[in-house]
């Protein structure tokens, strides 16, 4: 009954972990959670196909507007002053993320960042969600400032590396190369 109410009355106010504070938030959250964990399950039994591009782009948007601020609240001082431009190559979708003073500033649209990560929406979503790095998600291309590239290589948006070089406690390295990934079986690499 709760799920049907979220769909039938998406604008009805309720508690959420981020904006908007409506039942529609939970309908979106569950679709994106199912999309991501469905990919995880397919990875466990073989090489998964890319996700639906428009849903994956919505996942990137949700991560940047809802999940990233929550990560930053838990780990203040993780990324100070750098900016990252995310550019979807298989449809509309661009974001500029600036992390300053412990808060994420997200602008939707084309803008220049210290580094840029370009690729299909499915790979961008996997990247921001911590399911791989630019090295393991072969559809991604990174350009820009060397320090920002280093952060991007290790998954800065997923908050894998702190600005002082220490590993984040949020994610554990599981790859043979020490890359920080989530949802990847030890010894297996996302997209590889």
OpenMM code with the backbone's topology and positions (N, CA, C; nanometers):
from openmm import Vec3, app, unit

residues = "UNK UNK UNK UNK UNK UNK UNK UNK UNK UNK UNK UNK UNK UNK UNK UNK UNK UNK UNK UNK UNK UNK UNK UNK UNK UNK UNK UNK UNK UNK UNK UNK UNK UNK UNK UNK UNK UNK UNK UNK UNK UNK UNK UNK UNK UNK UNK UNK UNK UNK UNK UNK UNK UNK UNK UNK UNK UNK UNK UNK UNK UNK UNK UNK UNK UNK UNK UNK UNK UNK UNK UNK UNK UNK UNK UNK UNK UNK UNK UNK UNK UNK UNK UNK UNK UNK UNK UNK UNK UNK UNK UNK UNK UNK UNK UNK UNK UNK UNK UNK UNK UNK UNK UNK UNK UNK UNK UNK UNK UNK UNK UNK UNK UNK UNK UNK UNK UNK UNK UNK UNK UNK UNK UNK UNK UNK UNK UNK UNK UNK UNK UNK UNK UNK UNK UNK UNK UNK UNK UNK UNK UNK UNK UNK UNK UNK UNK UNK UNK UNK UNK UNK UNK UNK UNK UNK UNK UNK UNK UNK UNK UNK UNK UNK UNK UNK UNK UNK UNK UNK UNK UNK UNK UNK UNK UNK UNK UNK UNK UNK UNK UNK UNK UNK UNK UNK UNK UNK UNK UNK UNK UNK".split()
positions = [
    Vec3(0.0819, -0.1190, 0.0000),
    Vec3(0.0000, 0.0000, 0.0000),
    Vec3(0.0860, 0.1250, 0.0000),
    Vec3(0.1998, 0.1239, 0.0707),
    Vec3(0.2860, 0.2415, 0.0781),
    Vec3(0.3442, 0.2795, -0.0562),
    Vec3(0.3877, 0.1793, -0.1337),
    Vec3(0.4450, 0.2084, -0.2655),
    Vec3(0.3400, 0.2637, -0.3595),
    Vec3(0.2193, 0.2081, -0.3533),
    Vec3(0.1149, 0.2589, -0.4422),
    Vec3(0.0759, 0.4013, -0.4039),
    Vec3(0.0797, 0.4357, -0.2760),
    Vec3(0.0521, 0.5740, -0.2351),
    Vec3(0.1597, 0.6692, -0.2852),
    Vec3(0.2869, 0.6246, -0.2834),
    Vec3(0.3955, 0.7095, -0.3316),
    Vec3(0.3747, 0.7441, -0.4782),
    Vec3(0.3242, 0.6481, -0.5552),
    Vec3(0.2984, 0.6719, -0.6966),
    Vec3(0.1706, 0.7521, -0.7155),
    Vec3(0.0666, 0.7173, -0.6398),
    Vec3(-0.0630, 0.7839, -0.6550),
    Vec3(-0.0628, 0.9256, -0.5992),
    Vec3(0.0141, 0.9493, -0.4965),
    Vec3(0.0191, 1.0815, -0.4323),
    Vec3(0.1650, 1.1255, -0.4168),
    Vec3(0.2376, 1.1417, -0.5284),
    Vec3(0.3817, 1.1692, -0.5179),
    Vec3(0.4159, 1.3028, -0.4530),
    Vec3(0.3250, 1.3979, -0.4525),
    Vec3(0.3533, 1.5296, -0.3946),
    Vec3(0.3161, 1.5400, -0.2472),
    Vec3(0.2599, 1.4336, -0.1902),
    Vec3(0.2221, 1.4330, -0.0496),
    Vec3(0.3489, 1.4420, 0.0359),
    Vec3(0.3517, 1.5311, 0.1334),
    Vec3(0.4687, 1.5518, 0.2183),
    Vec3(0.4962, 1.4301, 0.3067),
    Vec3(0.6247, 1.3997, 0.3222),
    Vec3(0.6659, 1.2940, 0.4151),
    Vec3(0.8138, 1.3111, 0.4462),
    Vec3(0.8628, 1.2370, 0.5454),
    Vec3(1.0031, 1.2409, 0.5816),
    Vec3(1.0851, 1.1732, 0.4730),
    Vec3(1.1981, 1.2329, 0.4383),
    Vec3(1.2913, 1.1723, 0.3437),
    Vec3(1.4331, 1.2013, 0.3902),
    Vec3(1.5293, 1.1429, 0.3229),
    Vec3(1.6700, 1.1686, 0.3555),
    Vec3(1.7259, 1.2845, 0.2737),
    Vec3(1.6458, 1.3430, 0.1867),
    Vec3(1.6899, 1.4557, 0.1050),
    Vec3(1.5723, 1.5143, 0.0298),
    Vec3(1.5966, 1.6207, -0.0439),
    Vec3(1.4880, 1.6850, -0.1183),
    Vec3(1.4478, 1.6028, -0.2405),
    Vec3(1.3253, 1.6136, -0.2830),
    Vec3(1.2126, 1.6836, -0.2220),
    Vec3(1.1542, 1.6001, -0.1080),
    Vec3(1.0934, 1.6619, -0.0141),
    Vec3(1.0383, 1.5930, 0.1038),
    Vec3(0.8950, 1.5478, 0.0749),
    Vec3(0.8852, 1.4577, -0.0221),
    Vec3(0.7553, 1.4057, -0.0656),
    Vec3(0.7636, 1.2550, -0.0857),
    Vec3(0.6473, 1.1936, -0.1025),
    Vec3(0.6431, 1.0494, -0.1307),
    Vec3(0.7112, 1.0177, -0.2641),
    Vec3(0.7071, 1.1116, -0.3583),
    Vec3(0.7726, 1.0913, -0.4869),
    Vec3(0.9221, 1.0668, -0.4730),
    Vec3(0.9828, 1.1249, -0.3696),
    Vec3(1.1249, 1.1000, -0.3419),
    Vec3(1.1492, 0.9504, -0.3284),
    Vec3(1.0618, 0.8831, -0.2506),
    Vec3(1.0827, 0.7404, -0.2240),
    Vec3(1.0566, 0.6545, -0.3466),
    Vec3(0.9620, 0.6944, -0.4294),
    Vec3(0.9394, 0.6200, -0.5535),
    Vec3(1.0655, 0.6267, -0.6404),
    Vec3(1.1212, 0.7463, -0.6556),
    Vec3(1.2450, 0.7640, -0.7337),
    Vec3(1.3599, 0.6868, -0.6699),
    Vec3(1.3749, 0.6991, -0.5383),
    Vec3(1.4850, 0.6333, -0.4659),
    Vec3(1.4804, 0.4829, -0.4872),
    Vec3(1.3618, 0.4234, -0.4787),
    Vec3(1.3497, 0.2776, -0.4933),
    Vec3(1.3776, 0.2327, -0.6367),
    Vec3(1.3346, 0.3103, -0.7359),
    Vec3(1.3659, 0.2764, -0.8757),
    Vec3(1.5170, 0.2765, -0.8958),
    Vec3(1.5845, 0.3795, -0.8464),
    Vec3(1.7292, 0.3904, -0.8661),
    Vec3(1.8053, 0.2873, -0.7836),
    Vec3(1.7580, 0.2596, -0.6637),
    Vec3(1.8206, 0.1563, -0.5804),
    Vec3(1.8086, 0.0196, -0.6479),
    Vec3(1.6912, -0.0091, -0.7038),
    Vec3(1.6696, -0.1359, -0.7743),
    Vec3(1.7582, -0.1443, -0.8983),
    Vec3(1.7702, -0.0343, -0.9706),
    Vec3(1.8554, -0.0304, -1.0896),
    Vec3(1.9996, -0.0635, -1.0536),
    Vec3(2.0521, 0.0003, -0.9505),
    Vec3(2.1915, -0.0185, -0.9114),
    Vec3(2.2160, -0.1586, -0.8556),
    Vec3(2.1274, -0.2061, -0.7681),
    Vec3(2.1482, -0.3392, -0.7102),
    Vec3(2.1181, -0.4498, -0.8109),
    Vec3(2.0334, -0.4215, -0.9090),
    Vec3(2.0150, -0.5165, -1.0186),
    Vec3(2.1440, -0.5330, -1.0974),
    Vec3(2.2146, -0.4212, -1.1196),
    Vec3(2.3445, -0.4265, -1.1874),
    Vec3(2.4432, -0.5077, -1.1037),
    Vec3(2.4429, -0.4842, -0.9712),
    Vec3(2.5307, -0.5607, -0.8819),
    Vec3(2.5048, -0.7112, -0.8942),
    Vec3(2.3781, -0.7494, -0.8961),
    Vec3(2.3425, -0.8910, -0.9041),
    Vec3(2.3880, -0.9504, -1.0379),
    Vec3(2.3697, -0.8755, -1.1461),
    Vec3(2.4141, -0.9249, -1.2768),
    Vec3(2.5660, -0.9342, -1.2831),
    Vec3(2.6366, -0.8440, -1.2159),
    Vec3(2.7823, -0.8498, -1.2114),
    Vec3(2.8285, -0.9772, -1.1408),
    Vec3(2.7565, -1.0162, -1.0374),
    Vec3(2.7948, -1.1343, -0.9601),
    Vec3(2.7896, -1.2625, -1.0423),
    Vec3(2.7109, -1.2626, -1.1497),
    Vec3(2.6981, -1.3834, -1.2314),
    Vec3(2.7546, -1.3663, -1.3719),
    Vec3(2.8206, -1.2567, -1.3970),
    Vec3(2.8791, -1.2332, -1.5291),
    Vec3(2.8956, -1.0851, -1.5560),
    Vec3(2.9139, -1.0519, -1.6804),
    Vec3(2.9339, -0.9123, -1.7200),
    Vec3(2.7990, -0.8488, -1.7490),
    Vec3(2.7553, -0.7543, -1.6658),
    Vec3(2.6228, -0.6949, -1.6844),
    Vec3(2.6184, -0.5975, -1.8020),
    Vec3(2.5027, -0.5885, -1.8623),
    Vec3(2.4797, -0.4913, -1.9690),
    Vec3(2.4681, -0.3522, -1.9070),
    Vec3(2.4931, -0.2488, -1.9869),
    Vec3(2.4748, -0.1132, -1.9335),
    Vec3(2.3306, -0.0914, -1.8870),
    Vec3(2.3147, -0.0012, -1.7920),
    Vec3(2.1818, 0.0339, -1.7419),
    Vec3(2.1094, 0.1211, -1.8443),
    Vec3(1.9785, 0.1324, -1.8288),
    Vec3(1.9017, 0.2264, -1.9091),
    Vec3(1.9644, 0.3648, -1.8911),
    Vec3(1.9967, 0.4307, -2.0028),
    Vec3(2.0733, 0.5556, -1.9981),
    Vec3(1.9992, 0.6681, -1.9260),
    Vec3(1.8706, 0.6842, -1.9505),
    Vec3(1.7978, 0.7936, -1.8859),
    Vec3(1.7804, 0.7693, -1.7363),
    Vec3(1.7558, 0.6438, -1.6972),
    Vec3(1.7477, 0.6136, -1.5536),
    Vec3(1.8831, 0.6333, -1.4869),
    Vec3(1.9899, 0.5919, -1.5552),
    Vec3(2.1234, 0.6089, -1.4989),
    Vec3(2.1570, 0.7572, -1.4826),
    Vec3(2.1182, 0.8400, -1.5792),
    Vec3(2.1420, 0.9844, -1.5678),
    Vec3(2.0653, 1.0414, -1.4487),
    Vec3(1.9443, 0.9923, -1.4266),
    Vec3(1.8682, 1.0353, -1.3092),
    Vec3(1.9393, 0.9900, -1.1817),
    Vec3(2.0025, 0.8729, -1.1862),
    Vec3(2.0796, 0.8246, -1.0724),
    Vec3(2.1976, 0.9146, -1.0410),
    Vec3(2.2670, 0.9631, -1.1447),
    Vec3(2.3773, 1.0574, -1.1237),
    Vec3(2.3235, 1.1828, -1.0566),
    Vec3(2.2140, 1.2347, -1.1096),
    Vec3(2.1546, 1.3567, -1.0553),
    Vec3(2.1137, 1.3380, -0.9094),
    Vec3(2.0496, 1.2253, -0.8797),
    Vec3(2.0082, 1.1994, -0.7422),
    Vec3(2.1294, 1.1847, -0.6499),
    Vec3(2.2319, 1.1148, -0.6966),
    Vec3(2.3502, 1.0985, -0.6132),
    Vec3(2.4096, 1.2342, -0.5771),
    Vec3(2.4222, 1.3205, -0.6770),
    Vec3(2.4847, 1.4506, -0.6533),
    Vec3(2.4000, 1.5408, -0.5638),
    Vec3(2.2686, 1.5320, -0.5764),
    Vec3(2.1824, 1.6220, -0.4995),
    Vec3(2.1414, 1.5659, -0.3637),
    Vec3(2.1456, 1.4346, -0.3449),
    Vec3(2.0983, 1.3744, -0.2201),
    Vec3(2.2098, 1.3001, -0.1457),
    Vec3(2.2762, 1.2088, -0.2133),
    Vec3(2.3718, 1.1228, -0.1445),
    Vec3(2.5046, 1.1914, -0.1141),
    Vec3(2.5572, 1.2680, -0.2083),
    Vec3(2.6851, 1.3350, -0.1856),
    Vec3(2.6797, 1.4282, -0.0645),
    Vec3(2.5768, 1.5117, -0.0504),
    Vec3(2.5714, 1.5946, 0.0711),
    Vec3(2.5720, 1.5116, 0.1998),
    Vec3(2.5073, 1.3959, 0.1987),
    Vec3(2.5072, 1.3090, 0.3171),
    Vec3(2.6471, 1.2544, 0.3451),
    Vec3(2.7197, 1.2168, 0.2387),
    Vec3(2.8576, 1.1694, 0.2558),
    Vec3(2.9451, 1.2785, 0.3163),
    Vec3(2.9278, 1.3999, 0.2662),
    Vec3(3.0096, 1.5109, 0.3148),
    Vec3(2.9796, 1.5441, 0.4604),
    Vec3(2.8542, 1.5292, 0.5018),
    Vec3(2.8193, 1.5532, 0.6423),
    Vec3(2.8939, 1.4569, 0.7329),
    Vec3(2.9122, 1.3334, 0.6862),
    Vec3(2.9788, 1.2310, 0.7673),
    Vec3(3.1300, 1.2444, 0.7657),
    Vec3(3.1838, 1.3072, 0.6607),
    Vec3(3.3290, 1.3185, 0.6480),
    Vec3(3.3676, 1.4612, 0.6109),
    Vec3(3.3564, 1.5529, 0.7029),
    Vec3(3.3943, 1.6903, 0.6712),
    Vec3(3.5420, 1.6991, 0.6340),
    Vec3(3.5721, 1.7892, 0.5440),
    Vec3(3.7098, 1.8086, 0.5005),
    Vec3(3.7528, 1.7180, 0.3896),
    Vec3(3.6562, 1.6383, 0.3312),
    Vec3(3.6923, 1.5461, 0.2242),
    Vec3(3.6969, 1.6207, 0.0921),
    Vec3(3.7698, 1.6895, 0.0425),
    Vec3(3.7666, 1.7481, -0.0931),
    Vec3(3.7379, 1.8943, -0.0751),
    Vec3(3.8361, 1.9751, -0.0838),
    Vec3(3.8157, 2.1163, -0.0581),
    Vec3(3.8597, 2.1982, -0.1777),
    Vec3(3.7652, 2.2624, -0.2421),
    Vec3(3.7940, 2.3573, -0.3468),
    Vec3(3.8025, 2.3041, -0.4879),
    Vec3(3.8160, 2.1750, -0.5068),
    Vec3(3.8241, 2.1220, -0.6421),
    Vec3(3.6850, 2.1169, -0.7047),
    Vec3(3.6843, 2.1138, -0.8377),
    Vec3(3.5565, 2.0983, -0.9078),
    Vec3(3.5703, 1.9870, -1.0101),
    Vec3(3.4603, 1.9198, -1.0339),
    Vec3(3.4574, 1.8093, -1.1291),
    Vec3(3.3367, 1.8261, -1.2194),
    Vec3(3.3618, 1.8212, -1.3495),
    Vec3(3.2545, 1.8280, -1.4476),
    Vec3(3.2237, 1.6863, -1.4934),
    Vec3(3.0998, 1.6456, -1.4805),
    Vec3(3.0539, 1.5156, -1.5300),
    Vec3(2.9747, 1.5415, -1.6570),
    Vec3(3.0096, 1.4714, -1.7640),
    Vec3(2.9482, 1.4958, -1.8943),
    Vec3(2.8972, 1.3639, -1.9521),
    Vec3(2.7678, 1.3544, -1.9683),
    Vec3(2.7049, 1.2364, -2.0285),
    Vec3(2.7220, 1.2441, -2.1797),
    Vec3(2.7698, 1.1368, -2.2402),
    Vec3(2.7950, 1.1359, -2.3842),
    Vec3(2.6861, 1.0670, -2.4645),
    Vec3(2.5900, 1.0050, -2.3986),
    Vec3(2.4843, 0.9333, -2.4718),
    Vec3(2.3474, 0.9984, -2.4544),
    Vec3(2.3454, 1.1280, -2.4318),
    Vec3(2.2202, 1.2015, -2.4158),
    Vec3(2.2452, 1.3272, -2.3355),
    Vec3(2.1372, 1.3941, -2.2978),
    Vec3(2.1493, 1.5169, -2.2193),
    Vec3(2.1869, 1.4835, -2.0752),
    Vec3(2.2775, 1.5610, -2.0208),
    Vec3(2.3161, 1.5455, -1.8817),
    Vec3(2.4582, 1.5910, -1.8579),
    Vec3(2.4716, 1.7044, -1.7879),
    Vec3(2.6021, 1.7551, -1.7464),
    Vec3(2.5865, 1.8165, -1.6087),
    Vec3(2.6891, 1.7979, -1.5279),
    Vec3(2.6874, 1.8487, -1.3915),
    Vec3(2.8258, 1.9030, -1.3578),
    Vec3(2.8304, 2.0135, -1.2858),
    Vec3(2.9551, 2.0640, -1.2299),
    Vec3(2.9409, 2.0545, -1.0786),
    Vec3(3.0345, 1.9840, -1.0169),
    Vec3(3.0323, 1.9638, -0.8724),
    Vec3(3.1510, 2.0379, -0.8122),
    Vec3(3.1221, 2.1269, -0.7192),
    Vec3(3.2261, 2.1969, -0.6427),
    Vec3(3.2048, 2.1598, -0.4964),
    Vec3(3.3118, 2.1177, -0.4329),
    Vec3(3.3030, 2.0825, -0.2913),
    Vec3(3.3884, 2.1797, -0.2133),
    Vec3(3.3215, 2.2673, -0.1403),
    Vec3(3.3912, 2.3689, -0.0625),
    Vec3(3.3257, 2.3811, 0.0739),
    Vec3(3.4077, 2.4021, 0.1741),
    Vec3(3.3582, 2.4229, 0.3098),
    Vec3(3.2626, 2.3124, 0.3539),
    Vec3(3.2913, 2.1896, 0.3143),
    Vec3(3.2114, 2.0771, 0.3572),
    Vec3(3.0751, 2.0656, 0.2923),
    Vec3(3.0503, 2.1412, 0.1863),
    Vec3(2.9201, 2.1350, 0.1191),
    Vec3(2.9408, 2.1169, -0.0306),
    Vec3(2.8479, 2.0499, -0.0918),
    Vec3(2.8519, 2.0284, -0.2367),
    Vec3(2.7671, 2.1344, -0.3059),
    Vec3(2.8251, 2.1975, -0.4053),
    Vec3(2.7517, 2.2894, -0.4914),
    Vec3(2.7396, 2.2196, -0.6262),
    Vec3(2.6183, 2.1929, -0.6711),
    Vec3(2.5973, 2.1220, -0.7966),
    Vec3(2.5235, 2.2137, -0.8926),
    Vec3(2.5815, 2.2308, -1.0101),
    Vec3(2.5176, 2.3068, -1.1168),
    Vec3(2.4890, 2.2098, -1.2307),
    Vec3(2.3684, 2.2151, -1.2819),
    Vec3(2.3333, 2.1315, -1.3961),
    Vec3(2.3594, 2.2119, -1.5230),
    Vec3(2.4343, 2.1537, -1.6144),
    Vec3(2.4657, 2.2213, -1.7393),
    Vec3(2.6146, 2.2189, -1.7655),
    Vec3(2.6522, 2.2717, -1.8802),
    Vec3(2.7917, 2.2708, -1.9221),
    Vec3(2.8712, 2.3782, -1.8479),
    Vec3(2.9843, 2.3401, -1.7930),
    Vec3(3.0736, 2.4328, -1.7250),
    Vec3(3.2107, 2.3668, -1.7160),
    Vec3(3.3138, 2.4444, -1.6995),
    Vec3(3.4494, 2.3920, -1.6905),
    Vec3(3.4848, 2.3646, -1.5449),
    Vec3(3.5368, 2.2445, -1.5208),
    Vec3(3.5837, 2.2077, -1.3882),
    Vec3(3.7332, 2.1858, -1.3888),
    Vec3(3.7909, 2.1613, -1.2729),
    Vec3(3.9333, 2.1298, -1.2643),
    Vec3(3.9642, 2.0005, -1.3388),
    Vec3(3.8673, 1.9111, -1.3397),
    Vec3(3.8774, 1.7870, -1.4160),
    Vec3(3.7396, 1.7560, -1.4707),
    Vec3(3.7389, 1.6748, -1.5739),
    Vec3(3.6111, 1.6325, -1.6332),
    Vec3(3.6126, 1.4816, -1.6515),
    Vec3(3.4997, 1.4202, -1.6231),
    Vec3(3.4793, 1.2783, -1.6497),
    Vec3(3.3661, 1.2708, -1.7509),
    Vec3(3.3963, 1.2122, -1.8659),
    Vec3(3.2981, 1.2005, -1.9742),
    Vec3(3.2714, 1.0529, -2.0016),
    Vec3(3.1441, 1.0233, -2.0313),
    Vec3(3.1119, 0.8866, -2.0666),
    Vec3(2.9625, 0.8641, -2.0689),
    Vec3(2.9225, 0.7420, -2.1038),
    Vec3(2.7799, 0.7096, -2.1045),
    Vec3(2.7208, 0.7162, -1.9643),
    Vec3(2.5925, 0.7458, -1.9567),
    Vec3(2.5247, 0.7640, -1.8285),
    Vec3(2.5420, 0.6433, -1.7370),
    Vec3(2.5354, 0.5237, -1.7918),
    Vec3(2.5487, 0.4039, -1.7091),
    Vec3(2.6830, 0.4022, -1.6370),
    Vec3(2.7914, 0.4313, -1.7088),
    Vec3(2.9240, 0.4333, -1.6453),
    Vec3(2.9384, 0.5494, -1.5477),
    Vec3(2.8807, 0.6657, -1.5805),
    Vec3(2.8868, 0.7784, -1.4870),
    Vec3(2.8155, 0.7434, -1.3560),
    Vec3(2.6994, 0.6770, -1.3662),
    Vec3(2.6261, 0.6393, -1.2447),
    Vec3(2.7069, 0.5386, -1.1625),
    Vec3(2.7648, 0.4395, -1.2291),
    Vec3(2.8470, 0.3423, -1.1582),
    Vec3(2.9662, 0.4103, -1.0911),
    Vec3(3.0237, 0.5091, -1.1582),
    Vec3(3.1378, 0.5841, -1.1040),
    Vec3(3.0987, 0.6602, -0.9781),
    Vec3(2.9919, 0.7402, -0.9853),
    Vec3(2.9557, 0.8206, -0.8676),
    Vec3(2.9048, 0.7327, -0.7537),
    Vec3(2.8474, 0.6173, -0.7878),
    Vec3(2.7953, 0.5278, -0.6852),
    Vec3(2.9047, 0.4377, -0.6266),
    Vec3(3.0278, 0.4526, -0.6739),
    Vec3(3.1382, 0.3752, -0.6177),
    Vec3(3.1483, 0.2342, -0.6692),
    Vec3(3.0894, 0.2063, -0.7852),
    Vec3(3.0953, 0.0714, -0.8417),
    Vec3(3.2146, 0.0539, -0.9343),
    Vec3(3.2997, 0.1510, -0.9429),
    Vec3(3.4182, 0.1397, -1.0264),
    Vec3(3.4901, 0.2722, -1.0340),
    Vec3(3.6062, 0.2701, -1.0955),
    Vec3(3.6877, 0.3895, -1.1133),
    Vec3(3.7010, 0.4169, -1.2623),
    Vec3(3.7668, 0.5265, -1.2964),
    Vec3(3.7872, 0.5545, -1.4381),
    Vec3(3.8757, 0.4482, -1.5014),
    Vec3(3.9531, 0.3763, -1.4231),
    Vec3(4.0361, 0.2687, -1.4763),
    Vec3(3.9568, 0.1412, -1.5016),
    Vec3(3.8534, 0.1170, -1.4237),
    Vec3(3.7777, -0.0076, -1.4383),
    Vec3(3.6520, 0.0088, -1.5227),
    Vec3(3.6028, 0.1308, -1.5347),
    Vec3(3.4867, 0.1586, -1.6194),
    Vec3(3.5405, 0.2140, -1.7506),
    Vec3(3.5594, 0.1270, -1.8472),
    Vec3(3.6334, 0.1607, -1.9681),
    Vec3(3.5640, 0.2620, -2.0575),
    Vec3(3.4372, 0.2936, -2.0323),
    Vec3(3.3673, 0.3923, -2.1128),
    Vec3(3.3931, 0.5355, -2.0685),
    Vec3(3.4707, 0.5547, -1.9614),
    Vec3(3.4941, 0.6884, -1.9075),
    Vec3(3.6277, 0.7450, -1.9542),
    Vec3(3.6284, 0.8761, -1.9744),
    Vec3(3.7476, 0.9492, -2.0137),
    Vec3(3.7648, 1.0646, -1.9160),
    Vec3(3.8866, 1.0868, -1.8669),
    Vec3(3.9125, 1.1936, -1.7709),
    Vec3(4.0150, 1.2899, -1.8295),
    Vec3(3.9873, 1.4195, -1.8166),
    Vec3(4.0815, 1.5233, -1.8585),
    Vec3(4.0857, 1.6307, -1.7516),
    Vec3(4.1968, 1.7063, -1.7457),
    Vec3(4.2012, 1.8209, -1.6570),
    Vec3(4.3170, 1.8213, -1.5604),
    Vec3(4.3056, 1.9035, -1.4580),
    Vec3(4.4052, 1.9246, -1.3549),
    Vec3(4.4521, 1.7920, -1.2962),
    Vec3(4.5828, 1.7789, -1.2768),
    Vec3(4.6405, 1.6521, -1.2325),
    Vec3(4.5893, 1.6079, -1.0950),
    Vec3(4.5808, 1.6986, -0.9994),
    Vec3(4.5308, 1.6617, -0.8664),
    Vec3(4.3844, 1.6200, -0.8746),
    Vec3(4.3062, 1.6992, -0.9488),
    Vec3(4.1650, 1.6649, -0.9642),
    Vec3(4.1507, 1.5330, -1.0390),
    Vec3(4.2402, 1.5068, -1.1359),
    Vec3(4.2366, 1.3787, -1.2070),
    Vec3(4.2651, 1.2638, -1.1110),
    Vec3(4.3603, 1.2855, -1.0228),
    Vec3(4.3918, 1.1825, -0.9238),
    Vec3(4.2691, 1.1518, -0.8395),
    Vec3(4.1996, 1.2546, -0.7968),
    Vec3(4.0762, 1.2338, -0.7216),
    Vec3(3.9732, 1.1604, -0.8060),
    Vec3(3.9594, 1.2023, -0.9314),
    Vec3(3.8623, 1.1388, -1.0202),
    Vec3(3.8992, 0.9929, -1.0440),
    Vec3(4.0275, 0.9647, -1.0602),
    Vec3(4.0720, 0.8276, -1.0825),
    Vec3(4.0323, 0.7366, -0.9678),
    Vec3(4.0278, 0.7924, -0.8472),
    Vec3(3.9950, 0.7138, -0.7299),
    Vec3(3.8495, 0.7270, -0.6877),
    Vec3(3.7682, 0.8019, -0.7621),
    Vec3(3.6277, 0.8138, -0.7298),
    Vec3(3.5949, 0.9240, -0.6325),
    Vec3(3.6288, 1.0502, -0.6626),
    Vec3(3.6089, 1.1570, -0.5661),
    Vec3(3.4634, 1.1811, -0.5339),
    Vec3(3.3771, 1.1678, -0.6318),
    Vec3(3.2375, 1.1992, -0.6076),
    Vec3(3.1784, 1.0990, -0.5103),
    Vec3(3.2261, 0.9759, -0.5173),
    Vec3(3.1870, 0.8751, -0.4200),
    Vec3(3.2629, 0.8896, -0.2897),
    Vec3(3.3505, 0.9915, -0.2804),
    Vec3(3.4203, 1.0258, -0.1576),
    Vec3(3.5169, 0.9164, -0.1137),
    Vec3(3.5880, 0.8554, -0.2095),
    Vec3(3.6786, 0.7463, -0.1772),
    Vec3(3.8112, 0.7942, -0.1213),
    Vec3(3.8549, 0.9127, -0.1606),
    Vec3(3.9856, 0.9599, -0.1181),
    Vec3(3.9713, 1.0955, -0.0515),
    Vec3(4.0287, 1.1088, 0.0644),
    Vec3(4.0231, 1.2373, 0.1347),
    Vec3(4.1268, 1.3310, 0.0737),
    Vec3(4.1080, 1.4608, 0.0933),
    Vec3(4.1976, 1.5594, 0.0328),
    Vec3(4.3410, 1.5475, 0.0830),
    Vec3(4.3618, 1.4853, 0.1978),
    Vec3(4.4968, 1.4721, 0.2499),
    Vec3(4.5601, 1.3386, 0.2099),
    Vec3(4.4910, 1.2625, 0.1229),
    Vec3(4.5473, 1.1389, 0.0720),
    Vec3(4.5132, 1.0147, 0.1506),
    Vec3(4.4455, 1.0291, 0.2637),
    Vec3(4.4086, 0.9109, 0.3418),
    Vec3(4.2852, 0.8461, 0.2815),
    Vec3(4.2785, 0.7163, 0.2894),
    Vec3(4.1598, 0.6463, 0.2413),
    Vec3(4.0403, 0.6816, 0.3275),
    Vec3(3.9269, 0.6924, 0.2659),
    Vec3(3.8026, 0.7162, 0.3368),
    Vec3(3.7594, 0.5886, 0.4066),
    Vec3(3.6956, 0.6031, 0.5209),
    Vec3(3.6408, 0.4867, 0.5900),
    Vec3(3.5095, 0.4428, 0.5280),
    Vec3(3.4564, 0.5253, 0.4360),
    Vec3(3.3265, 0.4966, 0.3764),
    Vec3(3.3313, 0.3754, 0.2856),
    Vec3(3.4413, 0.3581, 0.2122),
    Vec3(3.4536, 0.2488, 0.1174),
    Vec3(3.5835, 0.1746, 0.1427),
    Vec3(3.5821, 0.0474, 0.1214),
    Vec3(3.7003, -0.0331, 0.1435),
    Vec3(3.7623, -0.0731, 0.0106),
    Vec3(3.8965, -0.0703, -0.0017),
    Vec3(3.9582, -0.1184, -0.1241),
    Vec3(3.9369, -0.2691, -0.1354),
    Vec3(3.8898, -0.3150, -0.2512),
    Vec3(3.8700, -0.4579, -0.2694),
    Vec3(3.9343, -0.5100, -0.3960),
    Vec3(3.9743, -0.4228, -0.4874),
    Vec3(4.0349, -0.4682, -0.6117),
    Vec3(4.1771, -0.5151, -0.5896),
    Vec3(4.2269, -0.6005, -0.6803),
    Vec3(4.3647, -0.6473, -0.6716),
    Vec3(4.4628, -0.5317, -0.6756),
    Vec3(4.4231, -0.4216, -0.7415),
    Vec3(4.5094, -0.3049, -0.7534),
    Vec3(4.4875, -0.2046, -0.6407),
    Vec3(4.4025, -0.2386, -0.5417),
    Vec3(4.3752, -0.1499, -0.4304),
    Vec3(4.2685, -0.0472, -0.4595),
    Vec3(4.2041, -0.0569, -0.5779),
    Vec3(4.1007, 0.0419, -0.6102),
    Vec3(3.9828, 0.0261, -0.5163),
    Vec3(3.9226, 0.1383, -0.4809),
    Vec3(3.8083, 0.1364, -0.3899),
    Vec3(3.6819, 0.1185, -0.4710),
    Vec3(3.6167, 0.0072, -0.4527),
    Vec3(3.4925, -0.0192, -0.5222),
    Vec3(3.3938, -0.0799, -0.4239),
    Vec3(3.2681, -0.0721, -0.4573),
    Vec3(3.1635, -0.1286, -0.3738),
    Vec3(3.0797, -0.2191, -0.4615),
    Vec3(3.0364, -0.3290, -0.4090),
    Vec3(2.9488, -0.4173, -0.4840),
    Vec3(3.0232, -0.5027, -0.5844),
    Vec3(3.1538, -0.5035, -0.5795),
    Vec3(3.2330, -0.5852, -0.6693),
    Vec3(3.2959, -0.6958, -0.5866),
    Vec3(3.2825, -0.8177, -0.6333),
    Vec3(3.3392, -0.9298, -0.5598),
    Vec3(3.4904, -0.9188, -0.5569),
    Vec3(3.5549, -0.9552, -0.4457),
    Vec3(3.7016, -0.9501, -0.4400),
    Vec3(3.7614, -1.0243, -0.5576),
    Vec3(3.8594, -0.9622, -0.6203),
    Vec3(3.9243, -1.0239, -0.7355),
    Vec3(3.8571, -0.9921, -0.8677),
    Vec3(3.7363, -0.9317, -0.8643),
    Vec3(3.6666, -0.8943, -0.9879),
    Vec3(3.6637, -0.7443, -0.9939),
    Vec3(3.6602, -0.6906, -1.1149),
    Vec3(3.6604, -0.5463, -1.1328),
    Vec3(3.5361, -0.5064, -1.2093),
    Vec3(3.4779, -0.3956, -1.1697),
    Vec3(3.3583, -0.3443, -1.2387),
    Vec3(3.3925, -0.3181, -1.3838),
    Vec3(3.3052, -0.3628, -1.4724),
    Vec3(3.3207, -0.3355, -1.6150),
    Vec3(3.4343, -0.4126, -1.6790),
    Vec3(3.5054, -0.4971, -1.6067),
    Vec3(3.6228, -0.5638, -1.6627),
    Vec3(3.6048, -0.7098, -1.6798),
] * unit.nanometer
topology = app.Topology()
chain = topology.addChain("A")
for resn in residues:
    res = topology.addResidue(resn, chain)
    for name in ("N", "CA", "C"):
        topology.addAtom(name, app.Element.getBySymbol(name[0]), res)
